[in-house]
Amino acid sequence: MQNNTTKKPLNQNRMTPKEKADFLIQMFEFNDYVLNETNLKTSKSFASKAITLIIEEIDNQYQVNYWEEVKQEIINL
């Protein structure tokens, strides 16, 4: 018997690079402070460093490209 359900591509539910960049910046925000330019700069720095560590551990070029796009989105914020 054949299954009529179709499988979603593996990355269909994954965040876009822009969404992931915004998410990471929010993770590194200082919750006790209003997000000002200094805190944003610090958050962007932490997020970029985290992505650099992620990229160093990946051997799949597709994933490396994704994370490099996320890093570029962080720079653009």
Secondary structure, 3 states (H helix, E strand, C coil): CCCCCCCCCCCCCCCCHHHHHHHHHHHCCCCCCCCCHHHHHHHHHHHHHHHHHHHHHCCCHHHHHHHHHHHHHHHHC
